[in-house]
Amino acid sequence: MEEEEGHNQGINQVENIENQNLNHLVENIAAMVVTENKKGWETYLAARDGHHTIMSNLLDAEQMDDRSLVVNSQYREGEQCCTPLIIAARNGHIKVVEVLLARYSADVESEGVVKFDGHIIEGATALWCAAGAGHEQIVRCLVEHKADVNHVTKTNSTPLRAACFEGRLDIVRYLCENKADFHIANKYNNTCLMISCYKGHYPVVSYLLEVGTDPNAKALCGASALHFSAEIGNVEIVRCLLDHGARMEANEHGMTPLKAAAERCQAVMVDYLIERPEISREQQIEALELVGASFANDKDNYDVGMAYRYLERGMKLRWSEEPAIEKELPETVPAYDNWKETRTEEELERIGTDFNAIHMEGLAIRERILGKDNPEVPHPVIFRGAVFADSARFDRCAQLWLHALHLKQATNLPVTKDLLRFAQVFSQMIKFGLEVSVDSVHKVLTATVLEIERNQARIINPGVKDDPESLQEEMENNCLTSLYLIMILTKVGKKEAEKVEFAAMKEIYKLVQLNPLTSTGSSLLHLTVNQQTPVDDFHTNEVCKFPCASTSKLLLQAGADPQATDRAKNTPLHVIVSYKKIVSDFLTLHAIIMALLESGAHIDSVNAAGQTPLSSAATGVAEIILKSQSKMSLKCLAAQSIRKYNLNYIGQVPLSLESFIKIHGP
């Protein structure tokens, strides 16, 4: 719940009762397989489903010493793992909770893993679950049985925070009256007040302010409760916060609540805040221009009419009194058609019916007001580029997306999806027979290589919030995109062949030197020769196919190791000989095998299963190609004999020969 604050949390209700029963049956059978204590599992099921009588009978049948073990054990059910008390509290079964506490001394502080609206919550107690699910009676019962009202989850979320998320004033009030600490923030330093503001729960916000919560506390990003409420456009909550001393301060990106509202197209909020006495004329102008600029390029709130009206209001305010506040304009941005912002009412009026001009005006204004390093700047740029792509204006699309890519990489924002988006558009252009700019592909490939380098650095030294598996997945996705881009470069036409080679080789060389590996130890060369390597299915798969001979050759030319081995000790040659499309794609099979052999691949390299490429060949054709090239050297025969007879060679031969001998046997 606390992980995804922008989404409503609650209990999923299954409409079809028969399907629900069937799902429960399947879950029960699955859990029975891994549960040693059958009676304990039956007790858990009874608690889960609210059958307090059945549960009591099962527990009473147990030996006295065993009851506590059954009641306080954790039972795994799908992604959840918790005690009978926790699951009963989660599902709102008050009778079960009362019985477990009164008769069987269930541990109220036991922590479990529960699922709320698709999100996994670790370290949740029965009280946290009851508060989050809105079961007031159970909350009261647990607190009366001395449950800790400030027991936090793994992300430092309290039962009070869970109740605030759902807007349950009754539970919030009761917990506070029983010494719940409303100052405790979650791992992002988001307070109970902040989440109540973001969710728009005015009664809870009002109550928390009355009991003394700090309206000016800051989250890790520097945002206050005022930012959260301004972003969603809730004037009532903003007014309440201001009445209780909330200050209009900027976050770490220089965003005041007024700017935040304007950037999110919250026009009503902007109209309210600019009338506040603490807002200067300059801030009023800035907010009016920003909300207008945002309406011009916002995916969800696009409204060119509203855009012009607010831009006009801002311009009129600039010139409404002496001295006039004239614009101080930065250098124009090529991606915005080198658009120069309008400076007077007359200039603005001249573009009033030119939608493209208003779009570019909006992008230029947003970048000027928010700054190039603001993470909110790139999104509308990408949206405008997508609109151009939908109109087959791929040249303009690429310009805008490259600018957005530059902005994001300059501030270390994630760009994995952005990079793939380029591969998709370039593939679409090739499919339609349109000219692809080699320079654009080269720039994206350069950005992709930089991102892979950054991925590797983060994998070695992950941050506090980094998930190792996610980091690895991100790098592998970027590796695939780099291969798509190299393939695309080889397909731009014979006229560009020399330009392609010059543009690509420097980046391919750097990519090869980075030597990124997948979780299975596969190198880029392994991926390129493998028919199982996935290809994105949005246009990209219509242009990019694996295995790819041209990409393999470029990697080898850039120094890729033809003898690299994955976790199963397979070389790229082991991989390509398993290719089965020998009729429809014989040339690819032949070209890759020959390229690998010419680059130094060994026919007699042995994988972990003791197979050479020749013995693991999936088809007779691959076998014939290998045999036609099998000129076994005396050096290879000697290495095979050393491995075959298990002779000791470590330290007995030059170091350069040790790795050579090693590849000739399992």
C-alpha positions as CSV (number, residue, x, y, z in Angstrom):
1,M,0.0,0.0,0.0
2,E,2.7,2.5,1.0
3,E,4.7,1.6,-2.1
4,E,2.2,2.9,-4.6
5,E,0.6,6.0,-3.2
6,G,-0.9,7.1,-6.5
7,H,-3.2,4.1,-6.6
8,N,-6.2,3.3,-4.6
9,Q,-5.7,0.5,-2.1
10,G,-8.4,-1.8,-0.6
11,I,-9.7,-5.3,-0.8
12,N,-10.3,-6.9,-4.1
13,Q,-13.9,-8.3,-4.3
14,V,-14.5,-11.2,-6.6
15,E,-17.8,-10.9,-8.3
16,N,-18.4,-14.5,-9.2
17,I,-18.7,-16.6,-6.1
18,E,-18.3,-19.9,-7.9
19,N,-15.0,-18.7,-9.4
20,Q,-13.9,-17.6,-5.9
21,N,-14.6,-21.0,-4.4
22,L,-12.7,-22.6,-7.2
23,N,-9.7,-20.3,-6.7
24,H,-9.8,-21.1,-3.0
25,L,-9.8,-24.8,-3.7
26,V,-6.8,-24.5,-6.0
27,E,-4.9,-22.4,-3.5
28,N,-5.8,-24.8,-0.7
29,I,-4.5,-27.8,-2.7
30,A,-1.3,-26.0,-3.6
31,A,-0.6,-24.9,-0.1
32,M,-1.3,-28.4,1.3
33,V,1.6,-29.7,-0.7
34,V,4.1,-27.6,1.2
35,T,2.4,-27.5,4.6
36,E,3.6,-30.1,7.0
37,N,1.0,-29.4,9.7
38,K,-2.3,-30.4,8.1
39,K,-4.4,-29.3,11.1
40,G,-2.6,-26.0,11.3
41,W,-3.4,-25.4,7.6
42,E,-7.0,-26.2,8.2
43,T,-7.0,-23.8,11.2
44,Y,-5.6,-21.1,8.9
45,L,-8.3,-21.7,6.3
46,A,-11.0,-21.5,8.8
47,A,-9.6,-18.2,10.1
48,R,-9.2,-16.8,6.6
49,D,-12.8,-17.6,5.7
50,G,-14.4,-16.5,9.0
51,H,-15.4,-19.9,10.4
52,H,-14.7,-19.4,14.0
53,T,-16.6,-22.5,15.3
54,I,-14.7,-24.8,13.0
55,M,-11.4,-23.1,13.9
56,S,-12.1,-23.5,17.6
57,N,-13.0,-27.2,17.2
58,L,-9.7,-27.8,15.4
59,L,-7.7,-26.0,18.0
60,D,-9.5,-27.7,20.9
61,A,-8.6,-31.1,19.4
62,E,-4.9,-30.2,19.6
63,Q,-2.8,-30.8,22.6
64,M,-2.5,-27.8,24.9
65,D,1.2,-27.3,24.1
66,D,0.5,-27.5,20.3
67,R,-2.2,-24.9,20.2
68,S,0.1,-21.9,20.5
69,L,2.3,-23.3,17.8
70,V,-0.6,-23.8,15.4
71,V,-2.0,-20.3,16.2
72,N,1.2,-18.4,15.8
73,S,2.8,-20.2,12.9
74,Q,3.1,-18.6,9.5
75,Y,1.1,-20.2,6.6
76,R,2.1,-19.5,3.0
77,E,-0.8,-18.9,0.6
78,G,0.4,-17.7,-2.8
79,E,2.3,-14.5,-2.3
80,Q,1.0,-14.1,1.3
81,C,2.5,-15.6,4.4
82,C,0.9,-14.9,7.7
83,T,-0.7,-16.2,10.9
84,P,-4.4,-17.0,11.3
85,L,-4.9,-13.8,13.3
86,I,-3.4,-11.6,10.6
87,I,-5.4,-13.1,7.8
88,A,-8.6,-12.9,9.8
89,A,-7.9,-9.2,10.6
90,R,-7.1,-8.6,6.9
91,N,-10.4,-10.2,5.8
92,G,-12.6,-8.5,8.5
93,H,-13.6,-11.6,10.6
94,I,-14.2,-10.0,14.0
95,K,-15.4,-13.3,15.7
96,V,-12.3,-15.2,14.6
97,V,-10.1,-12.4,15.9
98,E,-11.9,-12.2,19.2
99,V,-11.7,-16.0,19.7
100,L,-8.0,-16.1,18.8
101,L,-7.1,-13.4,21.2
102,A,-9.4,-14.4,24.1
103,R,-9.1,-18.1,24.1
104,Y,-5.8,-19.0,22.3
105,S,-3.4,-16.2,23.1
106,A,-2.6,-15.2,19.6
107,D,0.5,-13.0,19.2
108,V,-0.8,-9.6,18.2
109,E,2.7,-8.4,17.2
110,S,3.4,-11.2,14.8
111,E,4.4,-9.9,11.3
112,G,3.3,-11.3,8.0
113,V,3.4,-10.7,4.3
114,V,0.0,-9.7,2.9
115,K,-1.4,-8.5,-0.4
116,F,-3.4,-5.3,-0.7
117,D,-4.8,-4.4,-4.1
118,G,-2.0,-6.2,-5.9
119,H,0.8,-4.8,-3.7
120,I,2.8,-6.9,-1.4
121,I,3.2,-5.5,2.1
122,E,6.0,-7.0,4.2
123,G,6.1,-6.9,8.0
124,A,2.4,-6.2,8.4
125,T,0.7,-6.9,11.8
126,A,-2.9,-7.8,12.3
127,L,-3.5,-4.2,13.4
128,W,-1.9,-2.7,10.3
129,C,-4.1,-5.0,8.1
130,A,-7.3,-4.2,10.0
131,A,-6.6,-0.4,9.7
132,G,-5.7,-0.7,6.1
133,A,-8.8,-2.7,5.2
134,G,-11.0,-0.4,7.2
135,H,-12.2,-2.8,9.9
136,E,-12.9,-0.5,12.9
137,Q,-14.2,-3.2,15.2
138,I,-11.2,-5.3,14.7
139,V,-8.9,-2.3,15.2
140,R,-10.5,-1.6,18.6
141,C,-10.4,-5.3,19.6
142,L,-6.7,-5.5,18.8
143,V,-5.8,-2.3,20.6
144,E,-7.8,-3.4,23.7
145,H,-5.6,-6.5,23.6
146,K,-2.5,-4.3,23.8
147,A,-1.5,-4.3,20.1
148,D,1.3,-1.8,19.4
149,V,-0.3,1.1,17.6
150,N,3.1,2.2,16.2
151,H,4.3,-1.1,15.0
152,V,5.8,-0.4,11.5
153,T,6.1,-2.5,8.3
154,K,9.3,-3.1,6.4
155,T,8.8,0.3,4.7
156,N,8.1,2.0,8.0
157,S,4.4,2.3,7.5
158,T,2.2,2.4,10.7
159,P,-1.4,1.3,11.1
160,L,-2.3,5.0,11.3
161,R,-0.8,5.6,7.9
162,A,-2.7,2.7,6.5
163,A,-6.0,4.2,7.8
164,C,-5.0,7.7,6.5
165,F,-4.5,6.2,3.1
166,E,-8.1,4.9,3.0
167,G,-9.5,8.1,4.6
168,R,-11.0,6.3,7.6
169,L,-11.4,9.1,10.0
170,D,-13.0,6.9,12.6
171,I,-10.0,4.6,12.7
172,V,-7.5,7.5,12.5
173,R,-9.2,9.3,15.4
174,Y,-9.3,6.1,17.5
175,L,-5.6,5.3,16.9
176,C,-4.5,8.8,17.7
177,E,-6.6,8.7,20.9
178,N,-4.7,5.6,21.8
179,K,-1.2,7.2,21.3
180,A,-0.6,6.5,17.7
181,D,2.4,8.7,16.6
182,F,1.3,10.8,13.6
183,H,4.9,12.0,13.2
184,I,6.2,8.6,12.0
185,A,7.0,8.8,8.3
186,N,7.6,5.9,5.9
187,K,10.9,5.1,4.2
188,Y,10.5,8.0,1.8
189,N,9.8,10.3,4.8
190,N,6.2,10.7,3.6
191,T,4.0,11.5,6.6
192,C,0.4,10.5,7.4
193,L,-0.6,14.1,6.6
194,M,1.0,13.9,3.2
195,I,-0.7,10.7,2.1
196,S,-4.0,12.0,3.4
197,C,-3.5,15.1,1.2
198,Y,-2.5,13.2,-1.8
199,K,-5.5,10.9,-1.5
200,G,-7.8,14.0,-1.1
201,H,-9.2,13.0,2.4
202,Y,-10.2,16.4,3.7
203,P,-11.7,15.2,7.0
204,V,-8.6,13.2,7.9
205,V,-6.3,16.2,6.9
206,S,-8.4,18.6,9.0
207,Y,-8.2,16.2,12.0
208,L,-4.5,15.6,11.8
209,L,-3.8,19.4,11.7
210,E,-6.1,19.9,14.7
211,V,-4.1,17.4,16.8
212,G,-0.8,19.0,15.9
213,T,0.8,17.4,12.9
214,D,3.4,19.5,11.2
215,P,2.1,20.9,7.9
216,N,5.6,21.8,6.7
217,A,7.4,18.5,7.2
218,K,9.3,17.5,4.0
219,A,9.6,14.2,2.2
220,L,13.0,13.0,0.9
221,C,12.2,14.8,-2.4
222,G,11.6,18.0,-0.5
223,A,7.9,18.0,-1.1
224,S,5.4,19.0,1.6
225,A,1.8,18.2,2.2
226,L,1.0,21.4,0.3
227,H,2.7,20.0,-2.8
228,F,0.7,16.8,-2.7
229,S,-2.6,18.5,-2.4
230,A,-1.8,21.2,-5.0
231,E,-0.8,18.5,-7.5
232,I,-4.2,16.9,-7.3
233,G,-6.0,20.2,-7.4
234,N,-7.8,20.0,-4.0
235,V,-8.5,23.6,-3.1
236,E,-10.3,22.8,0.1
237,I,-7.3,20.9,1.5
238,V,-4.8,23.5,0.3
239,R,-6.9,26.2,2.0
240,C,-7.0,24.2,5.2
241,L,-3.2,23.7,5.2
242,L,-2.5,27.3,4.6
243,D,-4.8,28.2,7.4
244,H,-2.8,26.0,9.7
245,G,0.5,27.6,8.8
246,A,1.7,25.7,5.7
247,R,4.4,27.6,3.8
248,M,4.7,27.9,0.0
249,E,8.3,26.4,-0.2
250,A,10.1,24.8,-3.1
251,N,11.1,21.1,-3.3
252,E,14.5,19.9,-4.4
253,H,13.7,20.6,-8.0
254,G,12.6,24.2,-7.3
255,M,8.9,23.4,-7.5
256,T,6.7,25.4,-5.3
257,P,3.1,24.1,-4.7
258,L,2.0,26.8,-7.2
259,K,4.4,25.5,-9.8
260,A,3.4,21.9,-9.1
261,A,-0.2,22.7,-9.7
262,A,0.5,24.6,-12.9
263,E,2.7,21.8,-14.2
264,R,-0.1,19.3,-13.6
265,C,-2.7,21.5,-15.4
266,Q,-4.6,22.2,-12.2
267,A,-6.1,25.4,-13.5
268,V,-8.6,25.9,-10.7
269,M,-5.8,25.5,-8.1
270,V,-3.6,28.0,-10.0
271,D,-6.5,30.5,-10.1
272,Y,-6.9,30.1,-6.3
273,L,-3.2,30.3,-5.4
274,I,-2.2,33.3,-7.5
275,E,-4.7,35.4,-5.5
276,R,-2.9,34.6,-2.3
277,P,-1.1,37.7,-0.8
278,E,2.3,36.0,-0.6
279,I,2.4,35.4,-4.4
280,S,4.3,38.1,-6.3
281,R,3.3,39.4,-9.7
282,E,6.3,37.5,-11.2
283,Q,5.1,34.3,-9.6
284,Q,1.6,34.9,-10.9
285,I,2.9,35.4,-14.5
286,E,5.1,32.3,-14.3
287,A,2.2,30.1,-13.0
288,L,-0.2,31.4,-15.7
289,E,2.4,30.7,-18.5
290,L,3.3,27.3,-17.0
291,V,-0.3,26.0,-16.8
292,G,-0.9,27.3,-20.4
293,A,2.3,25.7,-21.7
294,S,1.3,22.4,-19.9
295,F,-2.2,22.3,-21.5
296,A,-0.5,22.6,-24.9
297,N,1.5,19.4,-24.5
298,D,0.0,17.2,-21.8
299,K,-1.0,13.7,-22.8
300,D,-3.9,13.5,-20.4
301,N,-5.0,17.1,-20.2
302,Y,-4.3,18.4,-23.8
303,D,-6.4,21.4,-24.5
304,V,-5.1,24.0,-26.9
305,G,-7.9,26.4,-26.2
306,M,-7.1,26.4,-22.4
307,A,-3.4,26.7,-23.3
308,Y,-3.9,29.9,-25.3
309,R,-6.2,31.5,-22.7
310,Y,-3.7,31.1,-19.9
311,L,-0.8,32.1,-22.1
312,E,-2.8,35.2,-23.0
313,R,-3.5,36.0,-19.3
314,G,0.1,35.6,-18.4
315,M,1.2,37.9,-21.3
316,K,-1.4,40.6,-20.4
317,L,-0.3,40.5,-16.8
318,R,3.3,41.2,-18.0
319,W,2.2,44.4,-19.6
320,S,-0.6,45.3,-17.3
321,E,1.3,48.0,-15.3
322,E,4.6,49.8,-15.3
323,P,7.2,48.7,-15.2
324,A,6.4,45.8,-17.7
325,I,8.0,42.5,-16.8
326,E,9.5,41.4,-20.1
327,K,10.7,37.9,-20.9
328,E,14.3,37.0,-20.5
329,L,14.7,34.3,-23.1
330,P,17.4,31.6,-23.2
331,E,18.9,30.2,-26.4
332,T,16.5,28.6,-28.7
333,V,16.2,24.7,-28.8
334,P,16.7,23.1,-32.2
335,A,14.3,20.3,-31.3
336,Y,11.6,23.0,-30.8
337,D,12.2,24.2,-34.4
338,N,14.4,26.9,-32.8
339,W,11.2,28.5,-31.6
340,K,11.6,31.9,-30.1
341,E,8.9,32.7,-27.5
342,T,6.4,35.5,-28.1
343,R,7.2,38.6,-26.1
344,T,4.2,40.8,-26.6
345,E,0.4,40.5,-26.8
346,E,0.5,41.2,-30.5
347,E,3.1,38.4,-31.2
348,L,1.0,35.9,-29.1
349,E,-2.2,36.9,-30.9
350,R,-0.5,36.2,-34.3
351,I,0.0,32.5,-33.4
352,G,-3.4,32.1,-31.8
353,T,-4.7,29.8,-34.6
354,D,-1.4,28.1,-35.3
355,F,-1.5,24.9,-33.2
356,N,2.0,23.8,-34.0
357,A,3.3,27.3,-32.9
358,I,1.4,27.0,-29.6
359,H,2.8,23.5,-29.1
360,M,6.4,24.8,-29.6
361,E,5.7,27.9,-27.5
362,G,4.5,25.6,-24.7
363,L,7.6,23.4,-24.8
364,A,9.9,26.4,-24.8
365,I,8.1,28.0,-21.9
366,R,8.1,24.8,-19.8
367,E,11.9,24.3,-20.3
368,R,12.5,28.0,-19.4
369,I,10.4,28.0,-16.3
370,L,11.1,24.5,-14.9
371,G,14.8,24.3,-16.0
372,K,16.5,21.6,-18.0
373,D,17.3,19.4,-15.0
374,N,13.6,19.2,-13.9
375,P,12.4,15.6,-14.3
376,E,9.0,16.8,-15.4
377,V,10.3,18.5,-18.5
378,P,10.9,15.5,-20.8
379,H,7.4,13.9,-20.6
380,P,5.5,16.5,-22.8
381,V,8.4,16.5,-25.2
382,I,8.1,12.8,-25.7
383,F,4.3,13.1,-26.0
384,R,4.7,15.7,-28.8
385,G,7.2,13.5,-30.5
386,A,4.7,10.6,-30.4
387,V,2.1,12.7,-32.0
388,F,4.5,13.5,-34.8
389,A,5.2,9.8,-35.2
390,D,1.5,9.0,-35.5
391,S,1.4,11.5,-38.4
392,A,4.4,9.8,-40.0
393,R,6.6,12.9,-39.2
394,F,9.4,10.7,-38.0
395,D,12.0,13.4,-38.6
396,R,10.4,15.7,-36.0
397,C,9.7,12.8,-33.7
398,A,13.4,11.8,-33.7
399,Q,14.4,15.4,-33.0
400,L,12.1,15.8,-30.0
401,W,12.9,12.3,-28.6
402,L,16.6,12.9,-28.9
403,H,16.2,16.1,-27.0
404,A,14.2,14.4,-24.3
405,L,16.8,11.6,-24.1
406,H,19.5,14.1,-23.6
407,L,17.6,15.9,-20.9
408,K,16.9,12.6,-19.0
409,Q,20.5,11.2,-19.3
410,A,21.9,14.5,-18.2
411,T,20.0,14.2,-14.9
412,N,20.5,10.4,-14.5
413,L,16.8,9.6,-15.1
414,P,16.0,6.0,-16.4
415,V,15.9,5.8,-20.2
416,T,15.5,2.1,-21.0
417,K,12.0,2.6,-22.4
418,D,13.1,5.7,-24.3
419,L,15.9,3.8,-26.0
420,L,13.6,1.0,-27.1
421,R,11.1,3.5,-28.4
422,F,13.7,4.7,-30.9
423,A,14.4,1.1,-32.1
424,Q,10.6,0.7,-32.6
425,V,10.3,3.9,-34.7
426,F,13.4,3.3,-36.7
427,S,12.1,-0.2,-37.5
428,Q,8.7,1.3,-38.5
429,M,10.5,3.7,-40.9
430,I,12.4,0.9,-42.5
431,K,9.2,-1.1,-42.9
432,F,7.5,1.8,-44.6
433,G,10.5,2.3,-46.9
434,L,11.4,5.7,-45.4
435,E,14.9,7.1,-45.0
436,V,16.5,6.6,-41.6
437,S,19.0,9.1,-40.4
438,V,22.3,7.4,-39.7
439,D,23.2,10.2,-37.5
440,S,20.1,9.8,-35.3
441,V,20.6,6.0,-35.0
442,H,24.3,6.7,-34.1
443,K,23.3,9.2,-31.4
444,V,20.8,6.7,-29.9
445,L,23.4,3.9,-30.0
446,T,25.9,6.2,-28.2
447,A,23.2,6.9,-25.5
448,T,22.5,3.2,-25.2
449,V,26.2,2.3,-24.6
450,L,26.4,5.1,-22.0
451,E,23.3,3.7,-20.3
452,I,24.8,0.1,-20.2
453,E,28.0,1.5,-18.7
454,R,25.9,3.2,-16.0
455,N,23.9,0.0,-15.5
456,Q,27.1,-1.9,-14.8
457,A,28.3,0.7,-12.3
458,R,25.1,0.5,-10.4
459,I,25.1,-3.3,-10.4
460,I,28.6,-3.2,-8.8
461,N,27.6,-0.4,-6.3
462,P,23.8,-0.4,-5.9
463,G,22.1,2.4,-4.1
464,V,19.9,1.9,-1.0
465,K,16.7,1.7,-3.0
466,D,18.2,-0.4,-5.9
467,D,16.9,-3.9,-6.5
468,P,19.8,-6.1,-7.9
469,E,17.4,-8.2,-10.1
470,S,15.8,-5.0,-11.5
471,L,19.2,-3.5,-12.2
472,Q,20.3,-6.7,-14.1
473,E,17.0,-6.8,-16.0
474,E,17.4,-3.1,-17.0
475,M,20.9,-3.7,-18.3
476,E,19.8,-6.8,-20.3
477,N,17.0,-4.8,-21.9
478,N,19.5,-2.1,-22.9
479,C,21.8,-4.7,-24.3
480,L,19.0,-6.0,-26.5
481,T,18.2,-2.5,-27.7
482,S,21.9,-1.9,-28.6
483,L,21.8,-5.0,-30.8
484,Y,18.5,-3.8,-32.4
485,L,20.2,-0.5,-33.2
486,I,23.3,-2.2,-34.7
487,M,21.1,-4.3,-36.9
488,I,19.1,-1.2,-37.9
489,L,22.4,0.5,-38.9
490,T,23.2,-2.4,-41.2
491,K,19.9,-2.0,-43.0
492,V,19.9,1.7,-43.9
493,G,21.0,1.1,-47.5
494,K,24.2,0.6,-49.6
495,K,24.6,4.3,-50.2
496,E,25.2,4.7,-46.5
497,A,27.5,1.7,-46.0
498,E,30.7,3.6,-45.4
499,K,29.0,6.1,-43.2
500,V,27.3,3.3,-41.2
501,E,30.6,1.5,-40.6
502,F,32.3,4.7,-39.4
503,A,29.4,5.7,-37.2
504,A,28.9,2.3,-35.7
505,M,32.4,0.9,-35.1
506,K,33.5,3.3,-32.4
507,E,30.4,2.7,-30.3
508,I,30.4,-1.1,-31.0
509,Y,34.0,-1.2,-30.0
510,K,33.2,0.5,-26.7
511,L,30.2,-1.7,-26.2
512,V,32.3,-4.8,-26.7
513,Q,34.9,-3.5,-24.2
514,L,32.2,-3.1,-21.6
515,N,31.4,-6.8,-22.1
516,P,27.9,-6.8,-20.5
517,L,26.7,-10.2,-19.5
518,T,23.2,-11.6,-19.0
519,S,22.2,-13.4,-15.8
520,T,23.0,-16.7,-17.6
521,G,26.5,-15.4,-18.5
522,S,25.7,-14.8,-22.2
523,S,27.8,-12.2,-24.0
524,L,26.5,-9.9,-26.7
525,L,27.8,-12.3,-29.3
526,H,25.9,-15.2,-27.6
527,L,22.7,-13.2,-27.9
528,T,23.3,-12.2,-31.5
529,V,23.8,-15.8,-32.7
530,N,20.9,-17.2,-30.6
531,Q,17.5,-17.8,-32.2
532,Q,15.9,-17.7,-28.7
533,T,17.0,-14.1,-28.1
534,P,13.8,-12.1,-27.7
535,V,12.8,-9.3,-30.0
536,D,10.4,-6.5,-29.1
537,D,7.1,-7.1,-30.9
538,F,6.2,-3.5,-31.7
539,H,7.5,-3.0,-35.2
540,T,11.1,-4.1,-34.1
541,N,10.5,-7.8,-34.9
542,E,9.6,-6.9,-38.4
543,V,13.2,-5.7,-39.0
544,C,15.4,-7.3,-36.4
545,K,15.8,-11.1,-36.3
546,F,18.2,-13.4,-34.4
547,P,20.6,-14.9,-35.3
548,C,22.0,-12.0,-37.3
549,A,25.1,-12.5,-39.4
550,S,25.8,-8.8,-40.1
551,T,25.6,-7.9,-36.4
552,S,27.8,-10.9,-35.5
553,K,30.5,-9.8,-37.9
554,L,30.5,-6.2,-36.6
555,L,30.8,-7.5,-33.0
556,L,33.7,-9.7,-34.1
557,Q,35.4,-6.9,-36.0
558,A,35.1,-4.8,-32.8
559,G,37.0,-7.5,-30.8
560,A,34.2,-9.7,-29.4
561,D,35.6,-12.9,-28.1
562,P,34.5,-15.9,-30.2
563,Q,35.5,-18.2,-27.3
564,A,33.5,-16.5,-24.6
565,T,31.5,-19.0,-22.6
566,D,28.2,-18.6,-20.7
567,R,27.3,-20.3,-17.4
568,A,27.0,-23.7,-19.2
569,K,30.4,-23.1,-20.9
570,N,28.8,-22.8,-24.3
571,T,30.7,-20.7,-26.8
572,P,28.8,-18.8,-29.5
573,L,29.7,-21.6,-31.9
574,H,27.8,-24.1,-29.6
575,V,24.8,-21.8,-29.8
576,I,24.6,-21.2,-33.5
577,V,24.9,-24.9,-34.4
578,S,21.6,-25.4,-32.7
579,Y,19.9,-23.2,-35.3
580,K,17.3,-25.3,-37.1
581,K,16.1,-23.0,-40.0
582,I,18.5,-24.6,-42.4
583,V,16.2,-24.4,-45.4
584,S,14.9,-20.9,-45.1
585,D,18.0,-19.4,-43.6
586,F,21.0,-21.5,-44.6
587,L,23.0,-18.3,-45.5
588,T,22.8,-17.0,-42.0
589,L,23.9,-20.3,-40.4
590,H,26.8,-20.6,-42.8
591,A,27.9,-16.9,-42.5
592,I,27.9,-16.9,-38.7
593,I,29.8,-20.3,-38.4
594,M,32.4,-19.1,-40.9
595,A,32.8,-15.7,-39.2
596,L,33.3,-17.3,-35.8
597,L,35.8,-19.8,-37.2
598,E,37.7,-17.1,-39.0
599,S,37.9,-15.1,-35.8
600,G,39.4,-17.9,-33.9
601,A,36.5,-20.0,-32.6
602,H,37.5,-23.6,-31.8
603,I,35.5,-26.5,-33.2
604,D,36.7,-28.7,-30.3
605,S,35.7,-26.4,-27.4
606,V,33.9,-28.5,-24.8
607,N,30.9,-27.2,-22.8
608,A,29.8,-28.2,-19.3
609,A,28.0,-31.2,-20.7
610,G,31.1,-32.4,-22.4
611,Q,29.9,-31.5,-25.9
612,T,31.8,-29.9,-28.7
613,P,30.0,-27.7,-31.2
614,L,30.3,-30.6,-33.6
615,S,28.7,-33.1,-31.2
616,S,25.9,-30.7,-30.3
617,A,25.0,-29.6,-33.8
618,A,21.2,-29.8,-34.2
619,T,21.2,-30.4,-38.0
620,G,23.3,-32.3,-40.5
621,V,23.9,-29.1,-42.3
622,A,25.7,-27.5,-39.4
623,E,27.6,-30.7,-38.9
624,I,28.7,-30.6,-42.6
625,I,29.8,-27.0,-42.4
626,L,31.9,-27.7,-39.3
627,K,33.5,-30.8,-40.7
628,S,34.4,-29.0,-43.9
629,Q,36.3,-26.6,-41.8
630,S,37.8,-29.0,-39.2
631,K,41.5,-28.7,-39.7
632,M,42.5,-29.9,-36.2
633,S,45.9,-28.5,-35.2
634,L,48.5,-30.4,-33.3
635,K,48.0,-27.8,-30.6
636,C,44.3,-28.7,-30.2
637,L,45.0,-32.4,-30.3
638,A,47.6,-32.0,-27.5
639,A,45.1,-30.0,-25.4
640,Q,42.4,-32.6,-25.9
641,S,44.8,-35.3,-24.8
642,I,45.7,-33.4,-21.6
643,R,42.1,-32.9,-20.7
644,K,41.1,-36.5,-21.7
645,Y,43.7,-38.1,-19.5
646,N,43.3,-35.5,-16.7
647,L,47.0,-34.6,-16.8
648,N,48.1,-31.8,-14.4
649,Y,48.9,-28.7,-16.4
650,I,48.3,-25.8,-14.0
651,G,51.6,-24.1,-13.4
652,Q,53.3,-26.6,-15.7
653,V,52.7,-24.6,-18.9
654,P,52.8,-20.9,-19.8
655,L,49.8,-19.0,-18.5
656,S,48.7,-18.2,-22.1
657,L,48.3,-21.9,-22.7
658,E,46.3,-22.7,-19.5
659,S,43.0,-21.1,-20.7
660,F,43.6,-22.7,-24.2
661,I,43.8,-26.2,-22.6
662,K,40.9,-25.5,-20.4
663,I,38.4,-25.1,-23.2
664,H,39.2,-28.5,-24.7
665,G,37.6,-30.4,-21.9
666,P,34.7,-30.3,-19.3
